[in-house]
């Protein structure tokens, strides 16, 4: 009968690993035989380990996406808070000023080439986004 290895591995299991770690390398079949003699089914334990790793990776990925979503929501809130109603000439002047503050090598890409034809709401968003990007770049 085989037993399941718990997180606090018992002495017999550790002794098997000591045997496997000796100077003379064991072949896969010999290693499996030693484990089986100790009551450990290597195939079952390997499947358990692979399942544990898979679950762990899924959890880590989910946590990374959740953290990224929180950071995205925070950035959107900061950008939203920055939006100020300004007159069109003031918005265009602010965009030109912010363009000059972009780091060397940073290229401005926008849907409106000269910005003059953009609606004021889009200009307000653009100014807020520029300010956030510049501030974020200065924090790094």
Secondary structure, 3 states (H helix, E strand, C coil): CCECCCCCCCHHHHHHHHHHCCCCCCCHHHHHHHHHHCCECHHHHHHHHHHHHHHHHHHHHHHHHHHHHHHHHHHHHHHHHHCCCCCHHHHHHHHHHHHHCCCCCCCCCCCCCCCCCCCHHHHHHHHHHHHHHHHHHHHC
